[in-house]
Amino acid sequence: MLLAKGIDQGGVSGGSIADGGELAIPTTRISSDSIPVHPMGVKPLGNQYLASGPNARRSIGSMNQLPDEMILQILEYLDTTSLKNIGFSCRFLYAFCQLDDLWKALFLETSFPPLTWKGSWRSTLLRAPTGWRSGIDCSNVFSDVMHRPFVCAHIALGKYSSNIPEANQIMRFEQLSYDDFAESWSSKPFILTDCIQRWPVCSDWNIQKFKNKYSNVEFRAEAVDWSFSIYHEYMSNNKDESPLYLFDKGFAEKMDIRIGEDAGAVYWPPECFGSDLFQLLGEERPAHRWLIIGPERSGSTFHKDPNATSAWNAVLEGSKYWIMFPPTARVPGVYVSEDSSEVTSPLSIAEWLLEFHAEARTLPDCVEGVCKAGEILHVPSGWWHLVVNLEAGIALTQNFVPKSHLADVLSFLKDKPDQVTGFKRNIENPSQLFEERLRTHYPDLLDEAIAELEKRSQRKKRKWEEAIGKTNDAESNAGGFSFGFGFGDEDEDEIP
């Protein structure tokens, strides 16, 4: 049983114990030929039970009583010098101290001058010579905590993005009119294949041209601000389980480009989505458009777009795999707090694919698709989505408020003010501001949305009254024993 657990959690790879590889026992999650041998020889935990040589873990003294997960947590408290030094105490801790996530955290806490990327966070932070690689053999180190990130960084993404069941496939159209969108497709994902070809960026932007023209421009890549030349070095040479994703909301100003219908614009929102009602906010609208660049494996784990907005995502280079679920679906491996303010899921896209993809694909409300260069994908308001780059690429995305989802946005801004994001700090009441602009410019549309919200409230109230009525009947007929029924946000979302 212990052997099965170790292999199941850590996966296996080619090779054999005799030649320094790993025990090649096939698993249901990862084929034995898909994961290379760990560069230091570290093996999954389960392999120790068939190994005949010494186990490096026995050399860590009293720490041997601690599980690997706790050892990793202790190491997370160390500074750069301490982490480097403790790694020289024994082979087991040396292997642990090579985990690049430990060094990534230290790097992000450091005020660092311009750098040269060395291929790993550890090598970069310690300014190791180019091409440096550990020569210490750790083939007697058995740990899922150390081996699992290596597995996740080497999964074959094509295994998950291919052979999509017909029932799951995102609908694809060449083009779509606004009337068709508003009437039938504003609440469904779809991909348009002939919509953005007239954008100048479709022919003018690719990663190499970007490097040549914007090499010295600083962009936001998650927790760092790097010039594109540095980010290009990173995206071209990293082995991160979850590579940094360049996701910049201020790119237009940084690159001095125009967006919209004006002369000289490099792209503009597709006409099929109609008016974006958040445009009424002008300079006061929340962040809504982003430049996205990333290497293979980069992307976003399951989330909903902010403020109940809809979105489109246009791929200029590369391709992206999307897996999506409607607002009320229970996504495997994703856990949401009662008020929907907190979402807990596996730390990486690869971890979710390994653990939950097979289950998700069998669910009736699962929707999947690959969006290729020159195509654009629609993300409806409230839909859960995970997206991962199948190859290095560039994309543009924008959040918007279509007329058909105005009621959803108004409800979100008013009822969940603690979850509203993207507005400047001096805007104290986004809900009131938006309603005031709507009242000035689209009073009829605002009245319709308010009437729709009132209908939803009445339906929810009737459901509650029906439940209370049944409860009272049960109470009168059962000698005081009663059932209580609660209706939260999830039930409200289910109301059409």
C-alpha positions in Angstrom: 0.0 0.0 0.0 2.8 2.4 0.8 4.5 1.6 -2.5 1.3 2.3 -4.4 0.9 5.6 -2.6 4.4 6.7 -3.3 4.1 6.0 -7.0 0.6 7.4 -7.4 1.7 10.7 -5.9 5.1 11.0 -7.5 4.8 9.4 -10.9 7.6 7.5 -12.5 10.0 7.9 -15.3 12.2 5.9 -17.6 15.3 4.1 -16.5 16.0 1.5 -13.8 17.5 1.5 -10.3 20.6 -0.3 -11.6 21.5 2.5 -14.1 20.6 5.4 -11.8 17.1 5.9 -13.2 13.8 5.3 -11.5 11.6 2.3 -11.1 9.6 2.1 -14.3 6.2 1.0 -12.9 3.4 2.4 -15.1 0.7 4.6 -13.5 -2.7 5.6 -14.7 -1.8 9.3 -14.6 1.6 9.5 -16.3 3.0 7.1 -18.9 6.5 5.9 -17.9 8.1 7.5 -21.1 6.6 11.0 -20.6 8.8 12.1 -17.7 12.6 12.1 -17.9 14.9 11.1 -15.1 15.3 13.7 -12.4 18.6 15.6 -13.1 19.9 14.8 -9.6 18.4 11.3 -9.5 15.7 12.1 -6.9 13.0 9.4 -7.0 9.3 9.2 -5.9 8.8 8.1 -2.3 7.4 4.7 -3.2 10.6 3.6 -4.9 12.4 3.4 -1.6 10.6 0.2 -0.7 12.3 -1.7 -3.5 15.7 0.0 -3.3 18.5 -2.0 -1.9 21.0 0.7 -1.1 21.1 3.3 1.8 18.4 5.9 2.2 19.7 9.4 2.4 16.9 10.5 4.7 18.4 8.5 7.6 21.3 11.1 7.7 19.2 14.1 8.7 19.3 13.4 12.4 16.3 14.4 14.6 14.6 15.9 11.5 14.0 12.4 10.3 10.9 12.4 12.6 9.3 15.2 10.5 7.4 14.6 7.3 8.9 16.0 4.1 6.1 18.6 3.9 7.1 20.1 7.3 10.8 20.1 6.4 9.9 22.1 3.3 7.9 24.6 5.5 10.9 25.0 7.8 13.2 25.7 4.9 10.8 28.4 3.6 11.8 30.5 6.7 15.5 30.6 5.9 17.3 33.4 4.2 19.6 33.0 1.2 22.8 32.3 3.1 21.2 29.9 5.5 19.4 28.0 2.8 22.6 27.6 0.8 24.6 26.5 3.9 22.1 23.9 5.3 22.1 22.3 1.9 25.8 21.2 2.4 25.0 19.4 5.7 23.8 16.1 4.0 22.7 14.7 0.7 19.0 14.7 1.5 18.9 18.4 2.6 21.1 19.2 -0.4 18.4 17.9 -2.7 15.7 19.8 -0.8 17.7 23.0 -1.0 17.8 22.7 -4.8 14.0 23.2 -5.1 13.7 26.2 -7.2 10.4 27.4 -5.6 12.4 28.1 -2.4 14.8 30.3 -4.3 12.0 31.9 -6.3 10.3 33.1 -3.1 13.6 34.5 -1.9 14.2 36.3 -5.2 10.8 37.9 -5.1 11.5 39.2 -1.6 14.8 40.7 -2.6 15.3 44.2 -4.0 17.3 43.1 -7.0 19.2 45.2 -9.6 19.0 44.4 -13.3 20.0 40.8 -13.8 21.0 38.2 -16.3 18.7 35.2 -16.1 20.7 32.0 -15.4 18.1 29.3 -16.2 16.9 28.9 -12.6 15.9 31.0 -9.6 18.7 29.6 -7.5 21.4 30.1 -10.1 20.2 33.7 -10.8 20.0 34.7 -7.2 23.4 33.2 -6.3 24.8 34.5 -9.6 26.1 31.1 -10.5 28.3 30.7 -13.6 26.3 30.2 -16.8 25.5 26.5 -17.4 26.2 25.5 -13.8 24.7 22.3 -12.8 24.9 20.2 -9.6 27.1 17.2 -9.9 26.0 15.6 -6.6 24.3 12.2 -7.0 21.0 12.2 -5.1 19.7 8.8 -6.4 19.2 7.6 -2.8 16.8 10.5 -2.1 13.2 9.4 -2.2 10.6 12.1 -1.8 7.3 13.0 -3.5 7.7 16.6 -2.2 10.9 16.9 -4.3 9.9 14.8 -7.3 6.4 16.0 -7.8 7.3 19.5 -9.0 9.7 17.9 -11.5 6.9 15.7 -12.8 4.5 18.7 -13.1 7.1 20.7 -15.0 7.4 17.9 -17.6 3.8 16.7 -18.3 2.8 16.5 -21.9 0.1 19.1 -22.3 -1.0 17.7 -25.6 -2.3 14.7 -23.7 -4.9 16.9 -22.1 -5.8 19.2 -24.9 -6.3 16.6 -27.6 -9.1 14.1 -28.2 -11.7 16.5 -26.7 -15.1 14.7 -26.6 -17.5 16.1 -29.2 -20.1 17.0 -26.4 -17.4 19.1 -24.6 -16.1 21.1 -27.6 -16.4 24.9 -27.6 -18.5 26.0 -30.6 -16.5 27.5 -33.4 -17.7 30.1 -35.9 -16.0 32.1 -38.6 -17.9 35.2 -37.6 -20.9 36.2 -35.5 -23.3 39.2 -35.7 -24.2 41.3 -32.6 -27.8 40.2 -32.9 -26.8 36.6 -32.8 -24.5 37.2 -29.9 -27.1 39.1 -27.9 -29.9 36.7 -28.6 -28.1 33.3 -28.3 -24.4 33.5 -27.4 -23.8 36.1 -24.7 -24.0 33.4 -22.0 -22.0 30.7 -23.8 -18.3 30.3 -24.7 -17.4 30.3 -28.4 -14.4 30.8 -30.7 -14.3 33.0 -33.8 -11.9 32.0 -36.4 -12.2 35.0 -38.9 -12.7 38.0 -36.7 -9.4 39.7 -35.8 -7.4 39.3 -39.0 -7.7 43.0 -39.9 -6.0 44.0 -36.7 -2.5 45.4 -37.5 -1.1 43.5 -34.5 -2.0 40.2 -36.1 0.8 40.7 -38.7 3.0 43.1 -36.7 3.4 41.3 -33.4 5.3 38.1 -32.5 7.7 37.4 -29.8 10.8 38.0 -31.8 9.6 41.3 -33.2 8.5 42.2 -29.7 12.0 41.6 -28.4 13.5 43.7 -31.2 11.2 46.7 -30.7 10.3 46.7 -26.9 13.4 45.1 -25.4 13.9 47.9 -22.9 10.2 48.4 -22.0 9.4 47.1 -18.5 6.3 44.9 -18.2 4.6 43.3 -15.2 5.1 39.5 -15.0 3.1 38.5 -11.9 5.3 39.7 -9.0 8.1 41.3 -10.9 8.6 44.2 -13.3 11.2 43.2 -15.9 12.3 44.6 -19.2 11.1 42.5 -22.0 14.7 41.4 -22.8 15.0 39.8 -19.3 11.6 38.3 -19.5 12.5 36.8 -22.9 15.6 35.2 -21.5 13.4 33.8 -18.7 10.6 32.4 -20.9 13.2 30.9 -23.3 15.1 29.1 -20.6 13.2 28.0 -17.5 12.0 24.7 -16.0 9.4 26.2 -13.6 6.3 24.1 -12.8 4.3 27.4 -13.1 6.3 29.9 -15.3 5.8 33.6 -14.7 3.1 35.0 -16.9 3.5 38.4 -18.4 0.1 40.0 -17.7 0.3 43.8 -18.1 -2.6 46.2 -17.8 -0.6 49.3 -18.7 1.0 48.1 -21.9 -0.7 50.6 -24.2 0.8 53.5 -22.4 4.2 51.8 -22.0 4.3 50.9 -25.7 2.7 54.2 -26.9 0.1 52.5 -29.0 -3.5 53.4 -29.8 -6.5 51.1 -29.2 -9.9 51.6 -30.7 -11.4 52.9 -33.9 -9.2 55.9 -34.2 -6.7 56.2 -37.1 -3.5 54.4 -36.2 -5.1 52.0 -33.7 -3.3 48.6 -33.5 -6.5 46.8 -32.6 -10.1 47.4 -31.6 -12.8 45.4 -29.8 -14.8 43.1 -32.1 -18.1 44.5 -33.2 -20.0 41.3 -32.4 -19.9 42.0 -28.7 -21.7 45.3 -29.0 -21.4 48.2 -26.6 -19.2 47.9 -23.5 -21.2 49.7 -20.8 -18.2 50.1 -18.6 -17.0 52.7 -21.2 -19.4 55.1 -19.5 -16.9 55.3 -16.6 -14.2 56.7 -18.8 -11.0 57.2 -16.9 -12.7 55.9 -13.7 -13.4 52.4 -15.1 -11.5 49.5 -13.5 -8.6 47.8 -15.2 -10.0 46.0 -18.2 -7.4 45.2 -20.9 -4.1 43.3 -20.7 -1.2 42.2 -22.8 -0.4 38.5 -22.2 2.8 36.8 -23.1 4.1 33.5 -21.7 6.0 30.3 -22.4 4.6 26.8 -22.7 3.0 25.7 -19.4 2.2 29.3 -18.3 -1.4 30.3 -17.8 -4.1 30.8 -15.2 -5.7 28.3 -12.8 -9.5 28.2 -12.4 -11.1 31.6 -11.7 -14.0 33.8 -12.7 -13.3 37.2 -14.3 -13.7 40.2 -12.0 -16.8 42.2 -11.2 -19.1 39.7 -13.1 -17.7 41.0 -16.4 -17.5 39.1 -19.7 -14.3 38.9 -21.6 -12.7 38.1 -24.9 -9.2 36.6 -25.4 -7.4 37.0 -28.8 -4.4 34.8 -29.6 -1.8 36.5 -31.9 0.9 33.8 -31.6 0.9 30.3 -30.2 -2.2 28.4 -28.9 -4.1 28.1 -25.7 -6.0 25.3 -24.2 -9.2 26.3 -22.3 -11.4 24.2 -20.0 -14.5 25.9 -18.7 -17.6 25.4 -16.5 -20.8 27.5 -16.1 -21.2 29.7 -13.1 -23.1 27.3 -10.9 -21.0 24.2 -11.7 -18.9 22.5 -9.0 -15.5 22.3 -10.6 -13.4 19.2 -9.5 -10.6 20.3 -7.2 -11.9 23.8 -6.8 -13.3 24.8 -3.5 -15.3 28.1 -3.0 -16.1 29.8 0.3 -19.8 30.3 1.1 -19.7 34.0 0.0 -17.5 33.1 -3.0 -14.8 35.5 -1.8 -12.2 32.8 -1.5 -11.3 30.1 -4.1 -9.0 27.2 -3.2 -7.5 25.0 -5.8 -4.2 23.1 -6.6 -1.2 25.4 -6.7 -0.4 24.8 -10.3 -2.2 24.1 -13.6 -0.2 20.9 -14.0 -1.3 19.7 -10.6 -4.9 20.2 -11.5 -4.5 18.4 -14.9 -2.8 15.4 -13.2 -5.4 15.1 -10.5 -8.7 16.3 -11.8 -8.7 16.6 -15.6 -10.0 13.1 -16.3 -12.9 13.5 -13.8 -13.7 17.0 -15.2 -13.9 15.8 -18.8 -16.7 13.3 -17.8 -19.0 16.0 -16.4 -21.9 17.1 -18.6 -21.2 20.9 -18.2 -17.5 20.7 -19.0 -16.5 22.8 -22.1 -13.1 22.6 -23.8 -11.2 24.0 -26.7 -8.0 25.1 -28.2 -7.8 28.8 -29.4 -5.1 29.2 -32.1 -3.3 32.1 -33.5 -5.7 34.5 -35.3 -8.7 33.3 -33.2 -10.6 34.9 -30.4 -12.5 33.2 -27.5 -15.5 34.6 -25.6 -15.6 34.1 -21.8 -19.2 34.7 -20.6 -19.9 36.5 -17.3 -19.4 34.2 -14.3 -17.9 31.2 -16.1 -15.1 29.3 -14.5 -12.1 28.9 -16.7 -8.5 27.5 -16.7 -6.2 28.4 -19.6 -2.7 27.2 -20.4 -0.3 28.0 -23.2 0.5 25.0 -25.3 3.5 26.9 -26.7 5.0 30.3 -26.3 2.8 33.0 -27.5 1.2 36.5 -27.3 -2.5 37.3 -26.6 -4.7 40.3 -25.9 -7.7 40.2 -23.6 -10.3 42.7 -22.5 -13.2 42.6 -20.0 -16.4 44.2 -20.9 -20.1 44.6 -19.8 -22.6 43.6 -22.6 -26.2 44.8 -22.3 -27.3 41.2 -21.7 -25.3 40.9 -18.5 -25.8 44.4 -17.1 -28.0 43.0 -14.3 -25.3 40.6 -13.2 -22.7 43.4 -13.0 -25.0 45.7 -11.1 -25.8 43.0 -8.7 -22.2 42.1 -8.1 -21.1 45.7 -7.6 -23.9 46.3 -5.1 -24.1 43.1 -3.2 -20.4 42.1 -3.1 -18.5 45.4 -2.5 -15.7 43.6 -0.7 -15.0 41.5 -3.9 -15.1 44.4 -6.4 -11.6 44.9 -7.9 -9.7 47.1 -10.4 -11.1 50.5 -9.4 -8.9 53.3 -8.3 -8.7 53.8 -4.5 -10.4 57.2 -4.7 -13.6 55.7 -6.0 -15.5 54.9 -2.8 -18.8 53.5 -4.3 -18.3 51.9 -7.8 -21.9 50.7 -7.7 -23.4 54.2 -7.2 -21.0 55.7 -9.8 -22.0 53.1 -12.5 -25.7 53.5 -11.8 -25.4 57.3 -12.1 -23.7 57.1 -15.5 -26.3 54.6 -16.7 -29.1 56.8 -15.5 -27.7 59.7 -17.5 -26.9 57.9 -20.7 -29.1 54.7 -20.7 -32.0 55.2 -18.3 -34.3 52.7 -20.0 -31.5 50.0 -20.0 -30.9 50.7 -16.3 -34.6 50.4 -15.5 -34.8 47.1 -17.3 -31.8 45.7 -15.4 -33.3 46.8 -12.1 -36.6 45.2 -13.0 -34.7 42.0 -13.8 -33.0 42.0 -10.4 -36.4 42.6 -8.7 -37.8 39.5 -10.6 -34.8 37.5 -9.4 -35.4 38.6 -5.8 -39.1 37.7 -6.0 -38.3 34.3 -7.3 -35.8 33.7 -4.5 -38.3 34.9 -2.0 -41.0 32.6 -3.4 -38.6 29.7 -3.1 -37.8 30.6 0.5 -41.5 30.9 1.3 -42.2 27.5 -0.3 -39.5 26.0 1.8 -40.7 27.6 5.0 -44.2 26.4 4.2 -43.0 22.9 3.8 -41.1 23.3 7.0 -44.1 24.5 8.9 -46.2 21.5 7.6 -43.5 19.1 8.6 -43.3 20.7 12.0 -47.1 20.5 12.7 -47.2 16.9 11.5 -44.1 15.6 13.2 -44.4 16.7 16.8 -42.0 19.6 16.6 -39.2 18.0 14.5 -38.4 20.3 11.6 -35.9 20.7 8.7 -34.3 24.0 7.8 -33.4 25.0 4.3 -30.9 27.7 3.5 -30.5 29.6 0.2 -27.1 31.3 -0.4 -25.5 33.0 -3.4 -25.3 29.7 -5.3 -29.0 29.3 -5.4 -29.4 32.9 -6.5 -27.0 32.3 -9.3 -29.1 29.4 -10.5 -32.2 31.6 -11.1 -32.4 32.3 -14.8 
